Amino acid sequence: MLDRELIRKQPDLVRQGILRKKGDASLVDQFLELDAEFRRIATETGNSQAESNAMAKSIGMLMGQKKFEEAEEAKAKASALKGRVAELEAQEREAEAKLRTLELEFPNIPHDSVPDGADENDNPVIRLHGEQVKFDFEPKPHWDIADQHKMIDLSRGAKITGSGWVVYTGIGAKLQRALFNFMVDFQTEQNGYSEIYPPFVVNRESLIGTGNLPKFEDDLYKTQDDFFLIPTAEVPVTNLYRDEILEASQLPIRHAAFSGCFRREAGAAGKDTRGLLRIHQFDKVEMVKFVEPAAAYDELESMVVDAESILQALGLHYRVIELCSGDMGPKATKIYDVEVWAPGVAKYLEVSSVGNFGDYQSRRANIRYRPEAGAKPEFVHILNGSGVAVPRLMAAVLETYQQADGSVVIPEALRPYVGRELIG
């Protein structure tokens, strides 16, 4: 959610930001119209309340002067004013609710440094790490490797639930568990995050706070009592501090959380639907930071490095791209994606998206901090990113470390978690 004063005082800036994200700039005009009406009602409410208070005071004075007839006339006027104030207060609440609903539709404004562009084809590559692995045989895609070693069962997942749901079996179950345990340990022990194990089900207010609602409700799994399965641990971890005021001495707060993630849109448009590339339920380690505004962009750069460190520890080739304005979605001011190379499918797979959200989420969730003792609270800035997602990482590990005889070498960093050096 944007600062109302920003929209009021710099509407052209907000329009331009929305247009850079390929959004609907008419939101600004709708807001200004609703806001003018809201402020008109609020002013009238305040004036009527002041008049009512003055009238009430005059009644006491008239009674003290024994001007009973005048006092009765004043009482009648006061009663009418009281009714008018109640009516205006109801109108003000209604106008405020409409304004709030519209505010939730505004995207965040991209940072000046974000490159302009229309879609993913305009995203610049920031850096590459390592080199693409070379084979003296035809590398297999991960689903063939997994099938050979009985690591995943897609058909039984479909039987149990439906298309896009996976059963991990045998060494496959152990490997995916090893991956998220390794990543939680690495982010907490090596990169300095504190561990959180959050609920996998959240209420509507939590999803409004992170910006998933109301816009993306159709992408979420909903329970009969208006709870939702989380799309990412970003949602519960961000809402740890909803409606709280933090002290500057607490910042920065850096949390890492393992969770299951649930997304209805997993098979959208038939793109990358084979194997583990796009599924409805998956495991992920999420990183979330709460920081002072001046430190936010430095913290963004370090969070990208923290995501990269997982791939480096596993000896995987990857690249970092910066999302252009037309591809970055509504919530962030700046986003980097980390994409690991999967040689079996011969493509880069996104395993982490790291973004700075500024005060967009903290305004929605009302998360503030006090810069110093006695100071007026300000909104914290929030960042999050994957550290990283398991399924595509597992796909990249299997495809990168496959051998000509069909076996798979376990990366050295994972061996203590898997308990062996080789699959097959």
C-alpha positions as CSV (number, residue, x, y, z in Angstrom):
1,M,0.0,0.0,0.0
2,L,1.3,3.4,-0.9
3,D,1.4,6.5,1.3
4,R,-1.8,8.5,0.8
5,E,0.2,11.7,0.9
6,L,2.4,10.5,-2.0
7,I,-0.7,9.9,-4.2
8,R,-2.2,13.3,-3.2
9,K,0.9,15.3,-3.7
10,Q,2.7,13.5,-6.5
11,P,0.0,11.8,-8.6
12,D,2.0,12.0,-11.8
13,L,4.9,10.1,-10.1
14,V,2.5,7.4,-9.0
15,R,0.9,7.2,-12.5
16,Q,4.3,6.8,-14.1
17,G,5.2,4.1,-11.6
18,I,2.0,2.2,-12.4
19,L,2.6,2.5,-16.1
20,R,6.1,1.2,-15.8
21,K,4.6,-1.9,-14.3
22,K,2.1,-2.1,-17.1
23,G,-0.7,-1.4,-14.6
24,D,-3.9,0.7,-14.8
25,A,-3.0,4.3,-14.1
26,S,-6.7,5.3,-13.8
27,L,-6.4,4.1,-10.2
28,V,-4.9,7.5,-9.4
29,D,-7.8,9.4,-10.7
30,Q,-10.3,7.1,-8.9
31,F,-8.3,7.6,-5.7
32,L,-8.2,11.4,-6.0
33,E,-12.0,11.5,-6.5
34,L,-12.8,9.3,-3.6
35,D,-10.2,11.0,-1.4
36,A,-11.7,14.5,-2.1
37,E,-15.1,13.2,-1.1
38,F,-13.7,11.5,2.0
39,R,-11.9,14.7,3.1
40,R,-15.1,16.8,2.4
41,I,-17.1,14.5,4.7
42,A,-14.4,14.4,7.3
43,T,-14.3,18.2,7.4
44,E,-18.0,18.5,7.7
45,T,-18.1,15.9,10.4
46,G,-15.4,17.8,12.3
47,N,-17.3,21.1,12.0
48,S,-20.6,19.6,13.0
49,Q,-18.9,17.9,16.0
50,A,-17.4,21.2,17.1
51,E,-20.7,23.0,16.7
52,S,-22.4,20.2,18.7
53,N,-19.8,20.6,21.5
54,A,-20.3,24.3,21.6
55,M,-24.1,23.9,21.7
56,A,-23.8,21.5,24.6
57,K,-21.6,24.0,26.5
58,S,-24.1,26.8,25.9
59,I,-27.0,24.7,27.3
60,G,-25.2,24.6,30.6
61,M,-24.6,28.3,30.6
62,L,-28.2,29.1,29.8
63,M,-29.4,26.8,32.5
64,G,-27.1,28.5,35.0
65,Q,-28.5,31.9,33.9
66,K,-32.1,30.5,34.4
67,K,-32.9,31.1,30.7
68,F,-34.9,27.9,30.5
69,E,-36.8,28.6,27.4
70,E,-33.6,29.4,25.4
71,A,-32.0,26.3,26.9
72,E,-34.8,24.1,25.6
73,E,-34.4,25.6,22.2
74,A,-30.7,24.9,22.4
75,K,-31.4,21.3,23.5
76,A,-33.5,20.8,20.4
77,K,-30.8,22.1,18.1
78,A,-28.2,20.0,19.9
79,S,-30.3,16.9,19.4
80,A,-30.6,17.6,15.7
81,L,-26.8,18.3,15.5
82,K,-26.1,15.0,17.3
83,G,-28.1,13.1,14.7
84,R,-26.4,14.9,11.9
85,V,-23.0,14.1,13.4
86,A,-23.9,10.4,13.7
87,E,-25.0,10.4,10.0
88,L,-21.8,12.1,8.9
89,E,-19.7,9.7,10.9
90,A,-21.4,6.8,9.1
91,Q,-20.7,8.4,5.8
92,E,-17.1,9.0,6.7
93,R,-16.7,5.4,7.7
94,E,-18.2,4.3,4.4
95,A,-16.0,6.7,2.4
96,E,-12.9,5.5,4.3
97,A,-13.8,1.8,3.6
98,K,-14.1,2.6,-0.2
99,L,-10.8,4.4,-0.1
100,R,-9.1,1.6,1.7
101,T,-10.4,-1.0,-0.8
102,L,-9.1,1.1,-3.7
103,E,-5.7,1.6,-2.0
104,L,-5.2,-2.2,-1.8
105,E,-5.3,-2.3,-5.6
106,F,-2.3,0.0,-6.1
107,P,1.0,-1.6,-7.1
108,N,4.3,-0.5,-5.5
109,I,6.4,2.0,-7.4
110,P,9.5,0.6,-9.1
111,H,12.8,2.0,-8.0
112,D,14.5,4.4,-10.4
113,S,17.3,1.9,-11.0
114,V,14.9,-0.8,-12.3
115,P,15.3,-1.2,-16.1
116,D,12.3,-0.5,-18.2
117,G,10.8,-3.4,-20.1
118,A,7.7,-5.3,-21.1
119,D,8.3,-8.9,-19.9
120,E,10.8,-11.6,-19.0
121,N,12.6,-11.2,-22.3
122,D,13.8,-7.7,-21.2
123,N,15.4,-8.9,-18.0
124,P,19.1,-8.2,-18.0
125,V,21.6,-10.8,-16.7
126,I,23.6,-9.2,-13.8
127,R,26.1,-12.0,-13.2
128,L,27.0,-15.6,-13.9
129,H,28.6,-18.1,-11.5
130,G,30.6,-21.1,-12.6
131,E,30.2,-22.7,-16.0
132,Q,27.6,-25.0,-17.5
133,V,28.6,-28.6,-16.9
134,K,29.7,-30.6,-19.9
135,F,28.9,-34.3,-20.5
136,D,30.4,-37.0,-22.8
137,F,26.9,-38.5,-22.9
138,E,23.4,-37.2,-23.5
139,P,22.2,-35.9,-20.1
140,K,18.7,-37.0,-19.0
141,P,16.0,-34.7,-17.6
142,H,15.4,-35.1,-13.9
143,W,12.1,-36.9,-14.3
144,D,13.9,-39.8,-16.1
145,I,16.6,-39.9,-13.5
146,A,14.0,-39.9,-10.7
147,D,12.0,-42.6,-12.4
148,Q,15.1,-44.7,-12.8
149,H,15.8,-44.6,-9.1
150,K,12.2,-44.6,-8.0
151,M,12.5,-41.1,-6.4
152,I,9.1,-39.6,-7.2
153,D,5.7,-41.0,-8.2
154,L,3.7,-38.6,-10.3
155,S,0.9,-41.1,-11.2
156,R,0.1,-41.9,-7.6
157,G,0.3,-38.2,-6.6
158,A,-2.3,-37.6,-9.3
159,K,-4.4,-40.5,-8.0
160,I,-4.3,-39.3,-4.5
161,T,-5.0,-35.6,-5.2
162,G,-4.7,-34.6,-8.9
163,S,-2.4,-33.5,-11.6
164,G,0.5,-31.4,-10.4
165,W,0.8,-33.2,-7.0
166,V,3.9,-35.3,-6.3
167,V,4.7,-38.3,-4.0
168,Y,8.4,-38.4,-3.1
169,T,9.6,-42.0,-2.5
170,G,12.7,-43.7,-1.1
171,I,15.9,-41.8,-1.7
172,G,13.8,-39.1,-3.4
173,A,12.0,-38.4,-0.2
174,K,15.3,-38.4,1.7
175,L,17.0,-36.1,-0.8
176,Q,14.3,-33.4,-0.8
177,R,14.3,-33.5,3.1
178,A,18.1,-33.2,3.1
179,L,17.9,-30.2,0.8
180,F,15.6,-28.1,3.1
181,N,17.4,-29.2,6.2
182,F,20.7,-28.2,4.7
183,M,19.3,-24.9,3.6
184,V,17.8,-24.0,6.9
185,D,21.0,-24.8,8.7
186,F,23.1,-22.9,6.1
187,Q,20.9,-19.7,6.3
188,T,20.9,-19.8,10.1
189,E,24.4,-21.0,10.9
190,Q,26.3,-19.4,8.0
191,N,24.2,-16.4,7.0
192,G,23.0,-15.2,10.3
193,Y,19.2,-15.6,10.1
194,S,17.1,-16.7,13.0
195,E,14.9,-19.7,12.4
196,I,11.1,-19.6,12.4
197,Y,8.7,-22.6,11.9
198,P,5.4,-20.9,11.0
199,P,1.8,-22.1,10.6
200,F,1.1,-23.3,7.0
201,V,-2.5,-21.9,7.3
202,V,-3.2,-18.1,7.7
203,N,-6.1,-15.8,8.0
204,R,-7.3,-13.3,5.5
205,E,-5.7,-10.3,7.3
206,S,-2.3,-11.9,7.0
207,L,-2.6,-12.2,3.2
208,I,-3.9,-8.7,2.9
209,G,-0.8,-7.6,4.9
210,T,1.6,-9.1,2.4
211,G,-0.3,-8.0,-0.7
212,N,-1.6,-11.4,-1.8
213,L,-5.2,-10.4,-1.2
214,P,-7.4,-9.2,-2.7
215,K,-5.6,-9.4,-6.0
216,F,-4.5,-13.1,-6.0
217,E,-7.3,-14.9,-4.2
218,D,-8.0,-17.2,-7.1
219,D,-4.4,-18.5,-6.9
220,L,-4.8,-19.6,-3.2
221,Y,-6.2,-22.7,-1.6
222,K,-9.0,-21.7,0.8
223,T,-10.5,-23.6,3.7
224,Q,-14.2,-23.5,4.6
225,D,-13.6,-21.2,7.6
226,D,-11.9,-18.5,5.5
227,F,-8.4,-19.6,6.2
228,F,-5.8,-20.1,3.4
229,L,-2.9,-22.5,2.8
230,I,0.2,-20.3,2.5
231,P,1.7,-19.7,-1.0
232,T,5.1,-19.1,0.8
233,A,6.4,-18.6,4.3
234,E,6.7,-14.9,3.5
235,V,3.1,-14.6,4.6
236,P,3.2,-15.9,8.2
237,V,6.7,-14.6,8.9
238,T,5.9,-11.0,7.7
239,N,2.8,-11.0,9.9
240,L,4.8,-12.0,13.0
241,Y,5.0,-8.3,13.7
242,R,1.6,-7.1,12.4
243,D,0.2,-4.1,14.4
244,E,3.4,-3.9,16.4
245,I,5.9,-1.1,17.0
246,L,9.5,-2.4,17.1
247,E,12.5,-0.6,18.6
248,A,15.4,0.5,16.4
249,S,17.7,-1.6,18.5
250,Q,15.8,-4.7,17.3
251,L,16.6,-4.0,13.6
252,P,17.6,-5.5,11.3
253,I,15.5,-8.6,12.0
254,R,16.4,-11.5,9.7
255,H,14.3,-14.7,9.7
256,A,14.6,-17.9,7.8
257,A,11.7,-20.3,7.6
258,F,11.0,-23.7,6.1
259,S,7.5,-24.3,5.0
260,G,5.3,-26.2,2.6
261,C,3.9,-23.9,-0.1
262,F,0.6,-24.3,-1.9
263,R,-0.3,-22.7,-5.2
264,R,-3.4,-23.4,-7.4
265,E,-1.8,-21.9,-10.6
266,A,1.0,-24.5,-10.8
267,G,0.2,-25.8,-14.2
268,A,-0.7,-22.4,-15.8
269,A,-0.8,-22.4,-19.6
270,G,0.9,-25.8,-19.8
271,K,4.3,-24.2,-19.3
272,D,7.1,-26.3,-17.8
273,T,4.7,-28.8,-16.3
274,R,6.8,-32.0,-16.5
275,G,8.5,-33.5,-13.4
276,L,9.2,-31.1,-10.5
277,L,9.2,-27.9,-12.5
278,R,5.7,-26.6,-11.7
279,I,3.7,-28.3,-9.0
280,H,0.9,-27.3,-6.5
281,Q,2.7,-28.2,-3.3
282,F,6.4,-27.8,-2.7
283,D,8.9,-27.1,0.1
284,K,10.9,-23.9,0.4
285,V,13.2,-22.0,2.7
286,E,12.2,-18.3,2.9
287,M,14.2,-15.4,4.1
288,V,12.5,-12.3,5.4
289,K,14.1,-9.0,6.7
290,F,12.7,-6.1,8.6
291,V,15.1,-3.1,8.3
292,E,15.4,0.6,8.6
293,P,14.6,2.4,5.4
294,A,18.2,3.7,4.8
295,A,19.6,0.2,4.9
296,A,17.0,-1.5,2.6
297,Y,18.8,-1.6,-0.7
298,D,22.1,-2.7,0.9
299,E,20.1,-5.5,2.6
300,L,18.6,-6.4,-0.7
301,E,22.0,-7.0,-2.3
302,S,23.2,-9.1,0.7
303,M,20.0,-11.2,0.6
304,V,20.7,-12.0,-3.1
305,V,24.2,-13.2,-2.0
306,D,22.6,-15.3,0.7
307,A,20.4,-17.0,-1.9
308,E,23.4,-17.5,-4.2
309,S,25.4,-19.0,-1.4
310,I,23.2,-22.1,-1.3
311,L,23.9,-22.8,-5.0
312,Q,27.6,-22.1,-4.6
313,A,27.8,-24.6,-1.6
314,L,26.2,-27.2,-3.9
315,G,28.6,-26.5,-6.8
316,L,25.8,-25.5,-9.2
317,H,26.1,-23.1,-12.2
318,Y,23.6,-20.2,-12.0
319,R,22.9,-16.7,-13.1
320,V,21.3,-13.6,-11.4
321,I,18.9,-11.5,-13.4
322,E,17.2,-8.2,-12.5
323,L,13.5,-8.0,-13.3
324,C,12.5,-5.2,-15.6
325,S,9.6,-3.0,-14.7
326,G,7.0,-4.9,-16.7
327,D,7.9,-8.3,-15.2
328,M,8.3,-7.6,-11.5
329,G,4.7,-7.9,-10.3
330,P,2.8,-5.5,-8.0
331,K,4.5,-5.7,-4.6
332,A,8.2,-4.9,-4.9
333,T,10.3,-1.8,-5.7
334,K,13.2,-3.9,-7.1
335,I,13.6,-7.7,-7.6
336,Y,16.4,-10.1,-8.5
337,D,15.9,-13.7,-9.6
338,V,18.4,-16.4,-9.1
339,E,18.2,-19.1,-11.8
340,V,20.1,-22.4,-11.6
341,W,21.2,-24.2,-14.7
342,A,19.5,-27.6,-15.3
343,P,21.5,-29.4,-18.0
344,G,19.0,-32.2,-18.6
345,V,16.3,-29.7,-19.7
346,A,18.9,-27.3,-21.0
347,K,17.5,-24.2,-19.3
348,Y,17.8,-21.9,-16.3
349,L,15.3,-22.5,-13.6
350,E,14.2,-19.8,-11.2
351,V,14.9,-21.0,-7.6
352,S,14.8,-17.7,-5.8
353,S,13.2,-14.3,-6.2
354,V,14.5,-11.7,-3.9
355,G,12.7,-8.3,-3.5
356,N,12.7,-5.1,-1.6
357,F,9.1,-4.1,-0.8
358,G,9.9,-0.8,0.9
359,D,7.0,0.2,3.2
360,Y,4.4,-1.3,0.9
361,Q,3.7,-4.4,3.1
362,S,4.4,-2.7,6.4
363,R,1.7,-0.1,5.7
364,R,-0.8,-2.8,4.9
365,A,0.2,-4.8,8.0
366,N,0.9,-1.8,10.2
367,I,4.4,-2.8,11.2
368,R,6.4,0.2,12.5
369,Y,9.5,1.0,14.4
370,R,10.6,3.8,16.7
371,P,13.9,5.4,15.3
372,E,14.9,6.5,18.7
373,A,13.4,6.8,22.2
374,G,10.4,9.1,22.2
375,A,10.4,9.5,18.4
376,K,7.2,9.1,16.3
377,P,7.0,5.5,14.9
378,E,7.8,5.0,11.2
379,F,7.1,2.1,8.9
380,V,9.8,-0.5,8.6
381,H,11.0,-1.7,5.2
382,I,10.5,-5.3,4.5
383,L,12.4,-7.6,2.1
384,N,12.0,-11.3,1.3
385,G,13.4,-14.0,-0.9
386,S,13.7,-17.7,-1.4
387,G,16.7,-19.3,0.2
388,V,15.8,-21.4,-1.9
389,A,12.9,-23.5,-3.4
390,V,13.4,-27.3,-3.2
391,P,11.8,-28.9,-6.3
392,R,13.8,-27.0,-9.0
393,L,16.9,-27.2,-6.9
394,M,16.5,-31.0,-6.6
395,A,16.0,-31.1,-10.4
396,A,19.2,-29.2,-11.0
397,V,21.2,-31.4,-8.5
398,L,20.0,-34.6,-10.2
399,E,20.7,-33.3,-13.7
400,T,24.1,-31.7,-12.9
401,Y,25.5,-34.7,-10.9
402,Q,24.2,-37.5,-13.1
403,Q,26.8,-40.0,-14.4
404,A,27.0,-42.0,-17.6
405,D,26.0,-45.2,-15.8
406,G,22.8,-43.6,-14.5
407,S,24.0,-43.0,-11.0
408,V,24.0,-39.6,-9.3
409,V,26.8,-38.2,-7.2
410,I,25.6,-36.5,-4.0
411,P,27.1,-33.0,-3.6
412,E,29.6,-33.0,-0.7
413,A,27.6,-30.4,1.3
414,L,24.6,-32.7,1.3
415,R,26.3,-36.0,2.2
416,P,25.9,-35.6,6.0
417,Y,22.2,-35.1,5.4
418,V,21.7,-37.9,2.9
419,G,24.1,-40.4,4.5
420,R,25.7,-41.5,1.3
421,E,27.9,-40.3,-1.6
422,L,26.0,-41.9,-4.5
423,I,22.5,-42.6,-5.7
424,G,22.5,-45.9,-7.7
